[in-house]
Amino acid sequence: MNSYFTINMETLKFKTNVKCNNCVAKITPYLDESDNIREWKVDLDSSERILTVTGEGLTKEHVIETLLKAGYKAEELN
């Protein structure tokens, strides 16, 4: 009998003040160490520097707090 379960992944998007690849390198350890975050990326080509985060049990507060610890700001996009 095969057993499997569905993971409820959620994707959130944020406007950030991440400017360049050096900034991405600075936030990487913070986002990678979060248990809730499975994948993330920053669109440096966007003028709003959109951070897209996918994971389980994500909250906007958690992502914003994680970026603040790294020295950056984030504002959730609707």
N, C-alpha and C positions, 0 to 999 in steps of 0.2 A: 504494500500500500504506500503510495507516494504522499508525503505530507509536505505542505508548504504554507507559507503565511504571506500576507500582503503587508508591505511596509508603507505607511502613509508618508510619502515624501511630499514636502512642501517647498515651493520656490518663492523667495522674496526678492524684491529689487529695491535698490537704494541709490540715491544721488549722493556722491561722495566728493571729498576734496583730495582724493588720490590723484596725483598729477602725472606720474611717470613710472617707469619700470623700477626705479630705486624705491619709490613709495610702495609699489607692489611687493618688493622684496622685504620691506619693513613690516607689512601687515601679514605676510605669509605665515610666520610661526604662530601668530595669534589665531588666525582663522583655521589653520591646519590642526591646532591642538584642541579645538572645540569638539566635544563629543557629538554635538547635535549637527554640526556642519559636515556634509558628505562631499560636496563639490562647491566651488566658487570661482568666479572670474570677474575681472574688471575690464570694462570696455573703455580703453584709453582713447579711442577714436571719437567717442561721444563727448560733447562739450560738458555734459553733466557727470562724466566719469561713472557710469552705471556699474554698480556691484550687483551681481546676480548670485544668490546663495541658495543652495538646495540642501535639504536635510530633513531629519525627523524631529518633531517637536520644536520646531524653530519658532522663536518669537522675535518681533522687531526689536524689542528691548535688548535681547541677548546679542543680536548682531551689532546694534548701535554701541552697546557697552564694550563689546570685543574690539571694535574699531577705536573707541576712545582710549582703551588701554594701550593701543599701538600709536596713539597720538593723532588720530584722524577723526573726521566727522562723517556722519551718515544721516540721511533723511529718507524715510521710506517713501517710495513712489506708489501711487494708487493705481 
